[in-house]
């Protein structure tokens, strides 16, 4: 399978990422990770623009 590296990058804010990623790898596609897949750029399924003052909110 090759090398796989996962990093939440936000520490406590992303504690659920590990179990979801493990489920995705071991059991098949995890629907809750769909909005974060790289293929979203190819298909044009991007997240809506933020309504907050910062792009990450």
N, CA, C and O atoms as a Maestro MAE file, in Angstrom:
{
 s_m_m2io_version
 :::
 2.0.0
}

f_m_ct {
 s_m_title
 :::
 protein
 m_atom[228] {
  # First column is atom index #
  i_m_mmod_type
  r_m_x_coord
  r_m_y_coord
  r_m_z_coord
  i_m_residue_number
  s_m_chain_name
  s_m_pdb_residue_name
  s_m_pdb_atom_name
  i_m_atomic_number
  :::
  1 25 0.823 -1.173 0.000 1 A "UNK " " N  " 7
  2 3 0.000 0.000 0.000 1 A "UNK " " CA " 6
  3 2 0.866 1.235 0.000 1 A "UNK " " C  " 6
  4 15 0.293 2.240 -0.421 1 A "UNK " " O  " 8
  5 25 2.015 1.370 0.347 2 A "UNK " " N  " 7
  6 3 2.734 2.635 0.350 2 A "UNK " " CA " 6
  7 2 2.644 3.338 1.685 2 A "UNK " " C  " 6
  8 15 1.969 2.877 2.605 2 A "UNK " " O  " 8
  9 25 3.325 4.446 1.778 3 A "UNK " " N  " 7
  10 3 3.392 5.181 3.043 3 A "UNK " " CA " 6
  11 2 2.196 6.106 3.191 3 A "UNK " " C  " 6
  12 15 1.774 6.759 2.237 3 A "UNK " " O  " 8
  13 25 1.661 6.151 4.399 4 A "UNK " " N  " 7
  14 3 0.519 7.000 4.687 4 A "UNK " " CA " 6
  15 2 0.812 7.799 5.937 4 A "UNK " " C  " 6
  16 15 1.143 7.230 6.977 4 A "UNK " " O  " 8
  17 25 0.694 9.117 5.847 5 A "UNK " " N  " 7
  18 3 0.936 9.986 6.995 5 A "UNK " " CA " 6
  19 2 -0.312 10.824 7.223 5 A "UNK " " C  " 6
  20 15 -0.816 11.472 6.306 5 A "UNK " " O  " 8
  21 25 -0.805 10.803 8.459 6 A "UNK " " N  " 7
  22 3 -1.972 11.604 8.821 6 A "UNK " " CA " 6
  23 2 -1.595 12.530 9.951 6 A "UNK " " C  " 6
  24 15 -0.953 12.112 10.914 6 A "UNK " " O  " 8
  25 25 -1.985 13.768 9.845 7 A "UNK " " N  " 7
  26 3 -1.712 14.735 10.906 7 A "UNK " " CA " 6
  27 2 -2.892 15.680 10.991 7 A "UNK " " C  " 6
  28 15 -3.220 16.375 10.029 7 A "UNK " " O  " 8
  29 25 -3.530 15.699 12.156 8 A "UNK " " N  " 7
  30 3 -4.675 16.587 12.335 8 A "UNK " " CA " 6
  31 2 -4.228 18.042 12.290 8 A "UNK " " C  " 6
  32 15 -4.942 18.889 11.752 8 A "UNK " " O  " 8
  33 25 -3.065 18.345 12.841 9 A "UNK " " N  " 7
  34 3 -2.548 19.696 12.781 9 A "UNK " " CA " 6
  35 2 -3.179 20.670 13.753 9 A "UNK " " C  " 6
  36 15 -2.648 21.760 13.970 9 A "UNK " " O  " 8
  37 25 -4.302 20.296 14.342 10 A "UNK " " N  " 7
  38 3 -4.990 21.210 15.244 10 A "UNK " " CA " 6
  39 2 -5.126 20.635 16.645 10 A "UNK " " C  " 6
  40 15 -5.929 21.125 17.440 10 A "UNK " " O  " 8
  41 25 -4.359 19.610 16.954 11 A "UNK " " N  " 7
  42 3 -4.325 18.987 18.277 11 A "UNK " " CA " 6
  43 2 -5.714 18.664 18.797 11 A "UNK " " C  " 6
  44 15 -6.413 17.838 18.210 11 A "UNK " " O  " 8
  45 25 -6.123 19.288 19.869 12 A "UNK " " N  " 7
  46 3 -7.367 18.920 20.551 12 A "UNK " " CA " 6
  47 2 -8.617 19.113 19.704 12 A "UNK " " C  " 6
  48 15 -9.642 18.486 19.971 12 A "UNK " " O  " 8
  49 25 -8.554 19.958 18.704 13 A "UNK " " N  " 7
  50 3 -9.742 20.228 17.898 13 A "UNK " " CA " 6
  51 2 -10.087 19.075 16.957 13 A "UNK " " C  " 6
  52 15 -11.215 18.992 16.472 13 A "UNK " " O  " 8
  53 25 -9.137 18.194 16.696 14 A "UNK " " N  " 7
  54 3 -9.350 17.138 15.711 14 A "UNK " " CA " 6
  55 2 -9.119 15.746 16.295 14 A "UNK " " C  " 6
  56 15 -8.600 14.873 15.600 14 A "UNK " " O  " 8
  57 25 -9.489 15.521 17.546 15 A "UNK " " N  " 7
  58 3 -9.259 14.229 18.183 15 A "UNK " " CA " 6
  59 2 -9.962 13.087 17.464 15 A "UNK " " C  " 6
  60 15 -9.474 11.957 17.488 15 A "UNK " " O  " 8
  61 25 -11.070 13.349 16.839 16 A "UNK " " N  " 7
  62 3 -11.820 12.303 16.152 16 A "UNK " " CA " 6
  63 2 -11.225 11.882 14.825 16 A "UNK " " C  " 6
  64 15 -11.702 10.915 14.232 16 A "UNK " " O  " 8
  65 25 -10.213 12.558 14.337 17 A "UNK " " N  " 7
  66 3 -9.640 12.241 13.032 17 A "UNK " " CA " 6
  67 2 -8.979 10.873 13.008 17 A "UNK " " C  " 6
  68 15 -9.121 10.144 12.027 17 A "UNK " " O  " 8
  69 25 -8.265 10.509 14.054 18 A "UNK " " N  " 7
  70 3 -7.560 9.225 14.090 18 A "UNK " " CA " 6
  71 2 -8.478 8.037 13.889 18 A "UNK " " C  " 6
  72 15 -8.236 7.225 12.996 18 A "UNK " " O  " 8
  73 25 -9.532 7.908 14.697 19 A "UNK " " N  " 7
  74 3 -10.445 6.780 14.504 19 A "UNK " " CA " 6
  75 2 -11.138 6.786 13.138 19 A "UNK " " C  " 6
  76 15 -11.348 5.728 12.545 19 A "UNK " " O  " 8
  77 25 -11.490 7.958 12.645 20 A "UNK " " N  " 7
  78 3 -12.130 8.030 11.329 20 A "UNK " " CA " 6
  79 2 -11.165 7.607 10.227 20 A "UNK " " C  " 6
  80 15 -11.548 6.879 9.311 20 A "UNK " " O  " 8
  81 25 -9.920 8.058 10.311 21 A "UNK " " N  " 7
  82 3 -8.922 7.690 9.306 21 A "UNK " " CA " 6
  83 2 -8.643 6.194 9.361 21 A "UNK " " C  " 6
  84 15 -8.511 5.551 8.320 21 A "UNK " " O  " 8
  85 25 -8.551 5.633 10.570 22 A "UNK " " N  " 7
  86 3 -8.318 4.194 10.712 22 A "UNK " " CA " 6
  87 2 -9.476 3.407 10.102 22 A "UNK " " C  " 6
  88 15 -9.258 2.411 9.413 22 A "UNK " " O  " 8
  89 25 -10.686 3.848 10.352 23 A "UNK " " N  " 7
  90 3 -11.856 3.192 9.778 23 A "UNK " " CA " 6
  91 2 -11.825 3.264 8.254 23 A "UNK " " C  " 6
  92 15 -12.153 2.290 7.576 23 A "UNK " " O  " 8
  93 25 -11.433 4.406 7.723 24 A "UNK " " N  " 7
  94 3 -11.351 4.605 6.279 24 A "UNK " " CA " 6
  95 2 -10.330 3.655 5.654 24 A "UNK " " C  " 6
  96 15 -10.563 3.106 4.578 24 A "UNK " " O  " 8
  97 25 -9.214 3.468 6.327 25 A "UNK " " N  " 7
  98 3 -8.148 2.613 5.804 25 A "UNK " " CA " 6
  99 2 -8.501 1.138 5.931 25 A "UNK " " C  " 6
  100 15 -8.315 0.372 4.986 25 A "UNK " " O  " 8
  101 25 -9.009 0.736 7.089 26 A "UNK " " N  " 7
  102 3 -9.229 -0.680 7.369 26 A "UNK " " CA " 6
  103 2 -10.566 -1.219 6.866 26 A "UNK " " C  " 6
  104 15 -10.656 -2.386 6.483 26 A "UNK " " O  " 8
  105 25 -11.596 -0.389 6.864 27 A "UNK " " N  " 7
  106 3 -12.931 -0.891 6.563 27 A "UNK " " CA " 6
  107 2 -13.522 -0.334 5.273 27 A "UNK " " C  " 6
  108 15 -14.610 -0.741 4.868 27 A "UNK " " O  " 8
  109 25 -12.828 0.581 4.631 28 A "UNK " " N  " 7
  110 3 -13.356 1.159 3.400 28 A "UNK " " CA " 6
  111 2 -13.751 2.609 3.597 28 A "UNK " " C  " 6
  112 15 -13.565 3.164 4.680 28 A "UNK " " O  " 8
  113 25 -14.293 3.225 2.563 29 A "UNK " " N  " 7
  114 3 -14.600 4.657 2.612 29 A "UNK " " CA " 6
  115 2 -15.457 5.060 3.814 29 A "UNK " " C  " 6
  116 15 -16.484 4.446 4.104 29 A "UNK " " O  " 8
  117 25 -15.014 6.092 4.490 30 A "UNK " " N  " 7
  118 3 -15.726 6.654 5.643 30 A "UNK " " CA " 6
  119 2 -16.455 7.894 5.152 30 A "UNK " " C  " 6
  120 15 -15.808 8.887 4.819 30 A "UNK " " O  " 8
  121 25 -17.793 7.867 5.096 31 A "UNK " " N  " 7
  122 3 -18.560 8.991 4.536 31 A "UNK " " CA " 6
  123 2 -18.286 10.329 5.213 31 A "UNK " " C  " 6
  124 15 -18.357 11.372 4.562 31 A "UNK " " O  " 8
  125 25 -17.978 10.320 6.500 32 A "UNK " " N  " 7
  126 3 -17.758 11.594 7.200 32 A "UNK " " CA " 6
  127 2 -16.468 12.276 6.770 32 A "UNK " " C  " 6
  128 15 -16.270 13.454 7.064 32 A "UNK " " O  " 8
  129 25 -15.574 11.550 6.069 33 A "UNK " " N  " 7
  130 3 -14.338 12.157 5.571 33 A "UNK " " CA " 6
  131 2 -14.483 12.673 4.140 33 A "UNK " " C  " 6
  132 15 -13.566 13.305 3.616 33 A "UNK " " O  " 8
  133 25 -15.603 12.415 3.516 34 A "UNK " " N  " 7
  134 3 -15.811 12.796 2.117 34 A "UNK " " CA " 6
  135 2 -15.513 14.271 1.827 34 A "UNK " " C  " 6
  136 15 -14.888 14.557 0.806 34 A "UNK " " O  " 8
  137 25 -15.930 15.225 2.676 35 A "UNK " " N  " 7
  138 3 -15.656 16.637 2.379 35 A "UNK " " CA " 6
  139 2 -14.171 16.993 2.380 35 A "UNK " " C  " 6
  140 15 -13.801 18.077 1.929 35 A "UNK " " O  " 8
  141 25 -13.313 16.099 2.878 36 A "UNK " " N  " 7
  142 3 -11.889 16.402 2.988 36 A "UNK " " CA " 6
  143 2 -11.033 15.664 1.958 36 A "UNK " " C  " 6
  144 15 -9.813 15.827 1.954 36 A "UNK " " O  " 8
  145 25 -11.634 14.866 1.096 37 A "UNK " " N  " 7
  146 3 -10.860 14.096 0.117 37 A "UNK " " CA " 6
  147 2 -10.265 15.028 -0.940 37 A "UNK " " C  " 6
  148 15 -10.864 16.038 -1.308 37 A "UNK " " O  " 8
  149 25 -9.081 14.666 -1.415 38 A "UNK " " N  " 7
  150 3 -8.424 15.483 -2.441 38 A "UNK " " CA " 6
  151 2 -9.202 15.501 -3.750 38 A "UNK " " C  " 6
  152 15 -9.086 16.448 -4.527 38 A "UNK " " O  " 8
  153 25 -9.986 14.473 -3.998 39 A "UNK " " N  " 7
  154 3 -10.752 14.426 -5.250 39 A "UNK " " CA " 6
  155 2 -11.802 15.523 -5.326 39 A "UNK " " C  " 6
  156 15 -12.359 15.761 -6.398 39 A "UNK " " O  " 8
  157 25 -12.086 16.194 -4.220 40 A "UNK " " N  " 7
  158 3 -13.083 17.276 -4.250 40 A "UNK " " CA " 6
  159 2 -12.641 18.401 -5.186 40 A "UNK " " C  " 6
  160 15 -13.482 19.122 -5.723 40 A "UNK " " O  " 8
  161 25 -11.333 18.557 -5.386 41 A "UNK " " N  " 7
  162 3 -10.842 19.594 -6.289 41 A "UNK " " CA " 6
  163 2 -11.084 19.199 -7.743 41 A "UNK " " C  " 6
  164 15 -11.423 20.040 -8.575 41 A "UNK " " O  " 8
  165 25 -10.909 17.907 -8.043 42 A "UNK " " N  " 7
  166 3 -11.137 17.423 -9.406 42 A "UNK " " CA " 6
  167 2 -12.609 17.509 -9.792 42 A "UNK " " C  " 6
  168 15 -12.946 17.828 -10.932 42 A "UNK " " O  " 8
  169 25 -13.477 17.223 -8.833 43 A "UNK " " N  " 7
  170 3 -14.912 17.191 -9.119 43 A "UNK " " CA " 6
  171 2 -15.591 18.535 -8.902 43 A "UNK " " C  " 6
  172 15 -16.762 18.697 -9.244 43 A "UNK " " O  " 8
  173 25 -14.863 19.507 -8.333 44 A "UNK " " N  " 7
  174 3 -15.429 20.827 -8.101 44 A "UNK " " CA " 6
  175 2 -16.352 20.903 -6.905 44 A "UNK " " C  " 6
  176 15 -17.119 21.857 -6.777 44 A "UNK " " O  " 8
  177 25 -16.295 19.913 -6.022 45 A "UNK " " N  " 7
  178 3 -17.144 19.908 -4.830 45 A "UNK " " CA " 6
  179 2 -16.422 20.597 -3.679 45 A "UNK " " C  " 6
  180 15 -16.028 19.953 -2.707 45 A "UNK " " O  " 8
  181 25 -16.254 21.887 -3.796 46 A "UNK " " N  " 7
  182 3 -15.531 22.650 -2.787 46 A "UNK " " CA " 6
  183 2 -16.475 23.103 -1.686 46 A "UNK " " C  " 6
  184 15 -17.691 23.153 -1.872 46 A "UNK " " O  " 8
  185 25 -15.906 23.426 -0.555 47 A "UNK " " N  " 7
  186 3 -16.699 23.906 0.570 47 A "UNK " " CA " 6
  187 2 -17.236 25.303 0.249 47 A "UNK " " C  " 6
  188 15 -16.588 26.062 -0.472 47 A "UNK " " O  " 8
  189 25 -18.398 25.642 0.770 48 A "UNK " " N  " 7
  190 3 -18.927 26.992 0.524 48 A "UNK " " CA " 6
  191 2 -18.046 28.052 1.178 48 A "UNK " " C  " 6
  192 15 -17.322 27.760 2.129 48 A "UNK " " O  " 8
  193 25 -18.106 29.250 0.681 49 A "UNK " " N  " 7
  194 3 -17.323 30.344 1.247 49 A "UNK " " CA " 6
  195 2 -17.746 30.603 2.682 49 A "UNK " " C  " 6
  196 15 -18.909 30.431 3.045 49 A "UNK " " O  " 8
  197 25 -16.791 31.015 3.483 50 A "UNK " " N  " 7
  198 3 -17.056 31.299 4.887 50 A "UNK " " CA " 6
  199 2 -17.895 32.562 5.029 50 A "UNK " " C  " 6
  200 15 -17.721 33.530 4.288 50 A "UNK " " O  " 8
  201 25 -18.802 32.533 5.989 51 A "UNK " " N  " 7
  202 3 -19.578 33.737 6.275 51 A "UNK " " CA " 6
  203 2 -18.968 34.510 7.437 51 A "UNK " " C  " 6
  204 15 -19.459 35.574 7.814 51 A "UNK " " O  " 8
  205 25 -17.885 33.959 8.007 52 A "UNK " " N  " 7
  206 3 -17.219 34.615 9.127 52 A "UNK " " CA " 6
  207 2 -16.144 35.571 8.655 52 A "UNK " " C  " 6
  208 15 -15.905 35.693 7.454 52 A "UNK " " O  " 8
  209 25 -15.496 36.249 9.581 53 A "UNK " " N  " 7
  210 3 -14.476 37.222 9.223 53 A "UNK " " CA " 6
  211 2 -13.155 36.590 8.785 53 A "UNK " " C  " 6
  212 15 -12.296 37.272 8.227 53 A "UNK " " O  " 8
  213 25 -12.989 35.287 9.036 54 A "UNK " " N  " 7
  214 3 -11.748 34.608 8.682 54 A "UNK " " CA " 6
  215 2 -12.065 33.447 7.743 54 A "UNK " " C  " 6
  216 15 -13.112 32.817 7.894 54 A "UNK " " O  " 8
  217 25 -11.201 33.146 6.783 55 A "UNK " " N  " 7
  218 3 -11.498 32.089 5.818 55 A "UNK " " CA " 6
  219 2 -11.580 30.699 6.440 55 A "UNK " " C  " 6
  220 15 -12.176 29.803 5.843 55 A "UNK " " O  " 8
  221 25 -11.009 30.497 7.606 56 A "UNK " " N  " 7
  222 3 -11.000 29.170 8.226 56 A "UNK " " CA " 6
  223 2 -12.161 28.977 9.187 56 A "UNK " " C  " 6
  224 15 -12.235 27.943 9.852 56 A "UNK " " O  " 8
  225 25 -13.064 29.934 9.280 57 A "UNK " " N  " 7
  226 3 -14.209 29.784 10.189 57 A "UNK " " CA " 6
  227 2 -15.466 29.428 9.443 57 A "UNK " " C  " 6
  228 15 -16.522 29.265 10.055 57 A "UNK " " O  " 8
  :::
 }
 m_bond[227] {
  # First column is bond index #
  i_m_from
  i_m_to
  i_m_order
  :::
  1 1 2 1
  2 2 3 1
  3 3 4 2
  4 3 5 1
  5 5 6 1
  6 6 7 1
  7 7 8 2
  8 7 9 1
  9 9 10 1
  10 10 11 1
  11 11 12 2
  12 11 13 1
  13 13 14 1
  14 14 15 1
  15 15 16 2
  16 15 17 1
  17 17 18 1
  18 18 19 1
  19 19 20 2
  20 19 21 1
  21 21 22 1
  22 22 23 1
  23 23 24 2
  24 23 25 1
  25 25 26 1
  26 26 27 1
  27 27 28 2
  28 27 29 1
  29 29 30 1
  30 30 31 1
  31 31 32 2
  32 31 33 1
  33 33 34 1
  34 34 35 1
  35 35 36 2
  36 35 37 1
  37 37 38 1
  38 38 39 1
  39 39 40 2
  40 39 41 1
  41 41 42 1
  42 42 43 1
  43 43 44 2
  44 43 45 1
  45 45 46 1
  46 46 47 1
  47 47 48 2
  48 47 49 1
  49 49 50 1
  50 50 51 1
  51 51 52 2
  52 51 53 1
  53 53 54 1
  54 54 55 1
  55 55 56 2
  56 55 57 1
  57 57 58 1
  58 58 59 1
  59 59 60 2
  60 59 61 1
  61 61 62 1
  62 62 63 1
  63 63 64 2
  64 63 65 1
  65 65 66 1
  66 66 67 1
  67 67 68 2
  68 67 69 1
  69 69 70 1
  70 70 71 1
  71 71 72 2
  72 71 73 1
  73 73 74 1
  74 74 75 1
  75 75 76 2
  76 75 77 1
  77 77 78 1
  78 78 79 1
  79 79 80 2
  80 79 81 1
  81 81 82 1
  82 82 83 1
  83 83 84 2
  84 83 85 1
  85 85 86 1
  86 86 87 1
  87 87 88 2
  88 87 89 1
  89 89 90 1
  90 90 91 1
  91 91 92 2
  92 91 93 1
  93 93 94 1
  94 94 95 1
  95 95 96 2
  96 95 97 1
  97 97 98 1
  98 98 99 1
  99 99 100 2
  100 99 101 1
  101 101 102 1
  102 102 103 1
  103 103 104 2
  104 103 105 1
  105 105 106 1
  106 106 107 1
  107 107 108 2
  108 107 109 1
  109 109 110 1
  110 110 111 1
  111 111 112 2
  112 111 113 1
  113 113 114 1
  114 114 115 1
  115 115 116 2
  116 115 117 1
  117 117 118 1
  118 118 119 1
  119 119 120 2
  120 119 121 1
  121 121 122 1
  122 122 123 1
  123 123 124 2
  124 123 125 1
  125 125 126 1
  126 126 127 1
  127 127 128 2
  128 127 129 1
  129 129 130 1
  130 130 131 1
  131 131 132 2
  132 131 133 1
  133 133 134 1
  134 134 135 1
  135 135 136 2
  136 135 137 1
  137 137 138 1
  138 138 139 1
  139 139 140 2
  140 139 141 1
  141 141 142 1
  142 142 143 1
  143 143 144 2
  144 143 145 1
  145 145 146 1
  146 146 147 1
  147 147 148 2
  148 147 149 1
  149 149 150 1
  150 150 151 1
  151 151 152 2
  152 151 153 1
  153 153 154 1
  154 154 155 1
  155 155 156 2
  156 155 157 1
  157 157 158 1
  158 158 159 1
  159 159 160 2
  160 159 161 1
  161 161 162 1
  162 162 163 1
  163 163 164 2
  164 163 165 1
  165 165 166 1
  166 166 167 1
  167 167 168 2
  168 167 169 1
  169 169 170 1
  170 170 171 1
  171 171 172 2
  172 171 173 1
  173 173 174 1
  174 174 175 1
  175 175 176 2
  176 175 177 1
  177 177 178 1
  178 178 179 1
  179 179 180 2
  180 179 181 1
  181 181 182 1
  182 182 183 1
  183 183 184 2
  184 183 185 1
  185 185 186 1
  186 186 187 1
  187 187 188 2
  188 187 189 1
  189 189 190 1
  190 190 191 1
  191 191 192 2
  192 191 193 1
  193 193 194 1
  194 194 195 1
  195 195 196 2
  196 195 197 1
  197 197 198 1
  198 198 199 1
  199 199 200 2
  200 199 201 1
  201 201 202 1
  202 202 203 1
  203 203 204 2
  204 203 205 1
  205 205 206 1
  206 206 207 1
  207 207 208 2
  208 207 209 1
  209 209 210 1
  210 210 211 1
  211 211 212 2
  212 211 213 1
  213 213 214 1
  214 214 215 1
  215 215 216 2
  216 215 217 1
  217 217 218 1
  218 218 219 1
  219 219 220 2
  220 219 221 1
  221 221 222 1
  222 222 223 1
  223 223 224 2
  224 223 225 1
  225 225 226 1
  226 226 227 1
  227 227 228 2
  :::
 }
}
